[in-house]
């Protein structure tokens, strides 16, 4: 059941899904595009990487399951609940994943998440992709606030967030479960108007 709001929604329903999921240029040959069925083997292999496994508790077990994830991502765009991109080199080779999910159109807020394949790490891929996504989300898409969290032990993710303009807002104590137990999580956010 949906109760009436006392304020107008920050983003009218239908404002995103009326068009196709955007393709975003992050500069330097980095292009974010919707997932394609042919990307499934790369995604399945990505979740074999120890670092991705360390920080992401959900893992696919087959290419078919990955393609089901892709179908879910496409539905999420149409239903205005989230959007997921393949981070690619010029639209081809997959280098990583970028997500804006948990859409709250009433408040104009969403959550970001990402990973990058081992061969693409250390080259600014994640921070450039996150900056491109947040530029679109806080600009054309109409969101007011984006946030993300990561384990306080995940120093690389913290660097990505800061480089992409997401300010550290605090620490959520014992907030998430990872394979080695509960972790404190850093909360970062970027709002419309931030540099």
Short mmCIF file of the C-alpha atoms (twelve columns), coordinates in Angstrom:
data_MODEL
# 
_entry.id   MODEL 
# 
loop_
_atom_site.group_PDB 
_atom_site.id 
_atom_site.type_symbol 
_atom_site.label_atom_id 
_atom_site.label_alt_id 
_atom_site.label_comp_id 
_atom_site.label_asym_id 
_atom_site.label_seq_id 
_atom_site.Cartn_x 
_atom_site.Cartn_y 
_atom_site.Cartn_z 
_atom_site.pdbx_PDB_model_num 
ATOM 1   C CA . UNK A 1   0.000  0.000   0.000   1 
ATOM 2   C CA . UNK A 2   1.282  3.451   -0.899  1 
ATOM 3   C CA . UNK A 3   0.282  6.374   1.288   1 
ATOM 4   C CA . UNK A 4   -0.059 9.883   -0.133  1 
ATOM 5   C CA . UNK A 5   2.878  12.246  0.304   1 
ATOM 6   C CA . UNK A 6   2.643  15.634  1.968   1 
ATOM 7   C CA . UNK A 7   5.302  16.910  -0.474  1 
ATOM 8   C CA . UNK A 8   5.621  16.418  -4.223  1 
ATOM 9   C CA . UNK A 9   7.964  13.611  -5.289  1 
ATOM 10  C CA . UNK A 10  11.481 14.734  -6.128  1 
ATOM 11  C CA . UNK A 11  11.274 12.697  -9.340  1 
ATOM 12  C CA . UNK A 12  7.939  11.964  -11.027 1 
ATOM 13  C CA . UNK A 13  7.250  8.294   -11.721 1 
ATOM 14  C CA . UNK A 14  7.964  7.514   -15.358 1 
ATOM 15  C CA . UNK A 15  10.622 10.182  -15.728 1 
ATOM 16  C CA . UNK A 16  13.403 7.625   -16.197 1 
ATOM 17  C CA . UNK A 17  11.733 4.653   -17.880 1 
ATOM 18  C CA . UNK A 18  10.198 6.711   -20.670 1 
ATOM 19  C CA . UNK A 19  13.542 6.375   -22.476 1 
ATOM 20  C CA . UNK A 20  16.173 3.679   -22.910 1 
ATOM 21  C CA . UNK A 21  18.891 3.103   -20.341 1 
ATOM 22  C CA . UNK A 22  21.584 5.645   -21.184 1 
ATOM 23  C CA . UNK A 23  25.033 4.814   -22.476 1 
ATOM 24  C CA . UNK A 24  27.559 6.933   -20.566 1 
ATOM 25  C CA . UNK A 25  30.972 8.123   -21.740 1 
ATOM 26  C CA . UNK A 26  33.468 8.221   -18.863 1 
ATOM 27  C CA . UNK A 27  36.304 9.533   -21.054 1 
ATOM 28  C CA . UNK A 28  39.524 7.931   -22.214 1 
ATOM 29  C CA . UNK A 29  37.731 5.153   -24.094 1 
ATOM 30  C CA . UNK A 30  35.664 4.118   -21.069 1 
ATOM 31  C CA . UNK A 31  32.023 3.499   -22.005 1 
ATOM 32  C CA . UNK A 32  29.196 2.335   -19.723 1 
ATOM 33  C CA . UNK A 33  26.499 0.383   -21.538 1 
ATOM 34  C CA . UNK A 34  23.635 -1.986  -20.694 1 
ATOM 35  C CA . UNK A 35  24.603 -5.619  -20.159 1 
ATOM 36  C CA . UNK A 36  24.413 -7.995  -23.133 1 
ATOM 37  C CA . UNK A 37  23.902 -11.783 -22.978 1 
ATOM 38  C CA . UNK A 38  27.408 -12.288 -24.416 1 
ATOM 39  C CA . UNK A 39  28.859 -10.625 -21.268 1 
ATOM 40  C CA . UNK A 40  27.752 -13.552 -19.078 1 
ATOM 41  C CA . UNK A 41  31.043 -15.539 -19.188 1 
ATOM 42  C CA . UNK A 42  33.055 -12.472 -18.127 1 
ATOM 43  C CA . UNK A 43  30.736 -11.762 -15.185 1 
ATOM 44  C CA . UNK A 44  30.770 -15.381 -14.043 1 
ATOM 45  C CA . UNK A 45  34.579 -15.385 -14.173 1 
ATOM 46  C CA . UNK A 46  34.720 -12.046 -12.307 1 
ATOM 47  C CA . UNK A 47  33.120 -13.634 -9.264  1 
ATOM 48  C CA . UNK A 48  35.986 -16.142 -9.122  1 
ATOM 49  C CA . UNK A 49  38.348 -13.267 -8.247  1 
ATOM 50  C CA . UNK A 50  39.222 -13.377 -4.519  1 
ATOM 51  C CA . UNK A 51  38.835 -9.607  -4.060  1 
ATOM 52  C CA . UNK A 52  35.394 -9.523  -5.654  1 
ATOM 53  C CA . UNK A 53  34.403 -12.533 -3.546  1 
ATOM 54  C CA . UNK A 54  35.757 -10.838 -0.426  1 
ATOM 55  C CA . UNK A 55  33.545 -7.761  -0.759  1 
ATOM 56  C CA . UNK A 56  30.457 -9.153  -2.561  1 
ATOM 57  C CA . UNK A 57  28.445 -11.832 -0.792  1 
ATOM 58  C CA . UNK A 58  26.110 -12.647 -3.696  1 
ATOM 59  C CA . UNK A 59  27.677 -14.754 -6.434  1 
ATOM 60  C CA . UNK A 60  26.328 -16.352 -9.601  1 
ATOM 61  C CA . UNK A 61  26.840 -20.068 -10.085 1 
ATOM 62  C CA . UNK A 62  26.300 -20.326 -13.855 1 
ATOM 63  C CA . UNK A 63  26.182 -18.259 -17.026 1 
ATOM 64  C CA . UNK A 64  22.431 -18.862 -17.104 1 
ATOM 65  C CA . UNK A 65  22.103 -17.286 -13.678 1 
ATOM 66  C CA . UNK A 66  24.153 -14.288 -14.857 1 
ATOM 67  C CA . UNK A 67  21.790 -13.872 -17.824 1 
ATOM 68  C CA . UNK A 68  18.882 -13.954 -15.322 1 
ATOM 69  C CA . UNK A 69  20.632 -11.138 -13.442 1 
ATOM 70  C CA . UNK A 70  20.866 -9.207  -16.717 1 
ATOM 71  C CA . UNK A 71  17.124 -9.712  -17.317 1 
ATOM 72  C CA . UNK A 72  16.500 -8.441  -13.769 1 
ATOM 73  C CA . UNK A 73  18.653 -5.360  -14.469 1 
ATOM 74  C CA . UNK A 74  16.631 -4.569  -17.610 1 
ATOM 75  C CA . UNK A 75  13.340 -4.977  -15.683 1 
ATOM 76  C CA . UNK A 76  14.676 -2.773  -12.881 1 
ATOM 77  C CA . UNK A 77  15.262 0.036   -15.392 1 
ATOM 78  C CA . UNK A 78  11.721 -0.286  -16.776 1 
ATOM 79  C CA . UNK A 79  10.282 -0.416  -13.235 1 
ATOM 80  C CA . UNK A 80  12.472 2.503   -12.092 1 
ATOM 81  C CA . UNK A 81  14.053 0.630   -9.201  1 
ATOM 82  C CA . UNK A 82  17.679 0.514   -10.382 1 
ATOM 83  C CA . UNK A 83  20.139 0.468   -13.256 1 
ATOM 84  C CA . UNK A 84  23.300 -1.554  -13.907 1 
ATOM 85  C CA . UNK A 85  26.007 -0.962  -16.497 1 
ATOM 86  C CA . UNK A 86  28.878 -2.911  -17.970 1 
ATOM 87  C CA . UNK A 87  31.963 -0.719  -17.683 1 
ATOM 88  C CA . UNK A 88  33.750 -1.329  -20.991 1 
ATOM 89  C CA . UNK A 89  36.638 -0.331  -23.177 1 
ATOM 90  C CA . UNK A 90  34.916 1.438   -26.096 1 
ATOM 91  C CA . UNK A 91  31.728 -0.621  -25.641 1 
ATOM 92  C CA . UNK A 92  33.465 -3.985  -26.082 1 
ATOM 93  C CA . UNK A 93  35.752 -5.542  -23.466 1 
ATOM 94  C CA . UNK A 94  34.109 -5.601  -20.020 1 
ATOM 95  C CA . UNK A 95  36.278 -4.039  -17.311 1 
ATOM 96  C CA . UNK A 96  33.787 -3.830  -14.455 1 
ATOM 97  C CA . UNK A 97  30.279 -3.215  -13.186 1 
ATOM 98  C CA . UNK A 98  28.567 -0.026  -11.988 1 
ATOM 99  C CA . UNK A 99  25.145 0.052   -10.316 1 
ATOM 100 C CA . UNK A 100 22.748 2.725   -9.148  1 
ATOM 101 C CA . UNK A 101 19.976 0.956   -7.233  1 
ATOM 102 C CA . UNK A 102 17.452 1.283   -4.485  1 
ATOM 103 C CA . UNK A 103 15.768 4.183   -6.262  1 
ATOM 104 C CA . UNK A 104 13.646 6.362   -3.991  1 
ATOM 105 C CA . UNK A 105 11.926 8.674   -6.468  1 
ATOM 106 C CA . UNK A 106 9.981  10.424  -3.712  1 
ATOM 107 C CA . UNK A 107 13.182 11.605  -2.024  1 
ATOM 108 C CA . UNK A 108 15.368 11.580  -5.143  1 
ATOM 109 C CA . UNK A 109 17.983 9.251   -3.663  1 
ATOM 110 C CA . UNK A 110 19.760 6.042   -4.700  1 
ATOM 111 C CA . UNK A 111 22.687 3.815   -3.737  1 
ATOM 112 C CA . UNK A 112 25.791 3.059   -5.837  1 
ATOM 113 C CA . UNK A 113 27.918 -0.086  -6.019  1 
ATOM 114 C CA . UNK A 114 30.790 -1.255  -8.223  1 
ATOM 115 C CA . UNK A 115 33.551 -3.722  -8.939  1 
ATOM 116 C CA . UNK A 116 36.429 -3.815  -11.420 1 
ATOM 117 C CA . UNK A 117 38.223 -6.816  -12.910 1 
ATOM 118 C CA . UNK A 118 41.790 -7.410  -11.676 1 
ATOM 119 C CA . UNK A 119 43.414 -6.450  -15.010 1 
ATOM 120 C CA . UNK A 120 41.703 -3.018  -14.943 1 
ATOM 121 C CA . UNK A 121 42.516 -2.089  -11.341 1 
ATOM 122 C CA . UNK A 122 44.792 0.802   -10.478 1 
ATOM 123 C CA . UNK A 123 44.036 2.755   -13.672 1 
ATOM 124 C CA . UNK A 124 41.184 4.916   -12.367 1 
ATOM 125 C CA . UNK A 125 38.485 2.856   -14.117 1 
ATOM 126 C CA . UNK A 126 36.150 2.628   -11.111 1 
ATOM 127 C CA . UNK A 127 36.451 6.270   -10.067 1 
ATOM 128 C CA . UNK A 128 35.948 7.557   -13.645 1 
ATOM 129 C CA . UNK A 129 32.940 5.275   -14.115 1 
ATOM 130 C CA . UNK A 130 31.456 6.301   -10.756 1 
ATOM 131 C CA . UNK A 131 31.969 9.974   -11.598 1 
ATOM 132 C CA . UNK A 132 30.207 9.481   -14.957 1 
ATOM 133 C CA . UNK A 133 27.300 7.642   -13.335 1 
ATOM 134 C CA . UNK A 134 26.900 10.205  -10.571 1 
ATOM 135 C CA . UNK A 135 27.083 13.043  -13.125 1 
ATOM 136 C CA . UNK A 136 24.185 11.480  -15.024 1 
ATOM 137 C CA . UNK A 137 22.201 10.582  -11.882 1 
ATOM 138 C CA . UNK A 138 22.557 13.998  -10.223 1 
ATOM 139 C CA . UNK A 139 22.129 15.781  -13.548 1 
ATOM 140 C CA . UNK A 140 19.865 14.525  -16.343 1 
ATOM 141 C CA . UNK A 141 18.234 11.780  -14.257 1 
ATOM 142 C CA . UNK A 142 17.181 14.219  -11.522 1 
ATOM 143 C CA . UNK A 143 18.396 12.517  -8.344  1 
ATOM 144 C CA . UNK A 144 19.357 14.746  -5.418  1 
ATOM 145 C CA . UNK A 145 21.503 12.336  -3.342  1 
ATOM 146 C CA . UNK A 146 23.607 9.246   -4.052  1 
ATOM 147 C CA . UNK A 147 25.280 7.184   -1.371  1 
ATOM 148 C CA . UNK A 148 27.413 4.091   -1.107  1 
ATOM 149 C CA . UNK A 149 28.981 2.059   1.636   1 
ATOM 150 C CA . UNK A 150 31.963 -0.249  1.852   1 
ATOM 151 C CA . UNK A 151 33.800 -2.150  4.542   1 
ATOM 152 C CA . UNK A 152 36.192 0.035   6.498   1 
ATOM 153 C CA . UNK A 153 38.779 -2.619  5.556   1 
ATOM 154 C CA . UNK A 154 38.230 -2.036  1.815   1 
ATOM 155 C CA . UNK A 155 40.711 0.790   1.306   1 
ATOM 156 C CA . UNK A 156 40.568 0.591   -2.501  1 
ATOM 157 C CA . UNK A 157 36.801 1.177   -2.517  1 
ATOM 158 C CA . UNK A 158 37.248 4.113   -0.161  1 
ATOM 159 C CA . UNK A 159 39.769 5.688   -2.579  1 
ATOM 160 C CA . UNK A 160 37.344 5.200   -5.490  1 
ATOM 161 C CA . UNK A 161 34.518 6.910   -3.606  1 
ATOM 162 C CA . UNK A 162 36.636 9.891   -2.573  1 
ATOM 163 C CA . UNK A 163 38.158 10.323  -6.059  1 
ATOM 164 C CA . UNK A 164 34.628 10.335  -7.524  1 
ATOM 165 C CA . UNK A 165 33.518 13.127  -5.183  1 
ATOM 166 C CA . UNK A 166 31.668 11.042  -2.578  1 
ATOM 167 C CA . UNK A 167 32.320 12.561  0.828   1 
ATOM 168 C CA . UNK A 168 32.787 10.336  3.862   1 
ATOM 169 C CA . UNK A 169 29.799 10.889  6.161   1 
ATOM 170 C CA . UNK A 170 30.536 8.393   8.899   1 
ATOM 171 C CA . UNK A 171 30.924 4.814   10.016  1 
ATOM 172 C CA . UNK A 172 28.058 2.366   10.411  1 
ATOM 173 C CA . UNK A 173 29.190 0.023   13.163  1 
ATOM 174 C CA . UNK A 174 28.913 -3.734  12.556  1 
ATOM 175 C CA . UNK A 175 26.584 -3.047  9.625   1 
ATOM 176 C CA . UNK A 176 27.349 -5.825  7.123   1 
ATOM 177 C CA . UNK A 177 28.238 -9.504  7.111   1 
ATOM 178 C CA . UNK A 178 31.161 -10.681 4.996   1 
ATOM 179 C CA . UNK A 179 32.691 -14.152 4.750   1 
ATOM 180 C CA . UNK A 180 34.978 -13.391 7.695   1 
ATOM 181 C CA . UNK A 181 32.263 -11.931 9.940   1 
ATOM 182 C CA . UNK A 182 30.666 -8.551  10.612  1 
ATOM 183 C CA . UNK A 183 32.280 -5.390  9.272   1 
ATOM 184 C CA . UNK A 184 31.971 -1.717  10.101  1 
ATOM 185 C CA . UNK A 185 30.986 0.183   6.956   1 
ATOM 186 C CA . UNK A 186 31.983 3.623   5.745   1 
ATOM 187 C CA . UNK A 187 29.097 5.710   4.395   1 
ATOM 188 C CA . UNK A 188 29.913 8.110   1.545   1 
ATOM 189 C CA . UNK A 189 27.526 10.423  -0.296  1 
ATOM 190 C CA . UNK A 190 27.417 12.904  -3.118  1 
ATOM 191 C CA . UNK A 191 24.571 15.359  -3.521  1 
ATOM 192 C CA . UNK A 192 23.531 17.637  -6.343  1 
ATOM 193 C CA . UNK A 193 25.706 20.726  -6.172  1 
ATOM 194 C CA . UNK A 194 28.774 19.019  -4.691  1 
ATOM 195 C CA . UNK A 195 32.001 19.770  -6.577  1 
# 
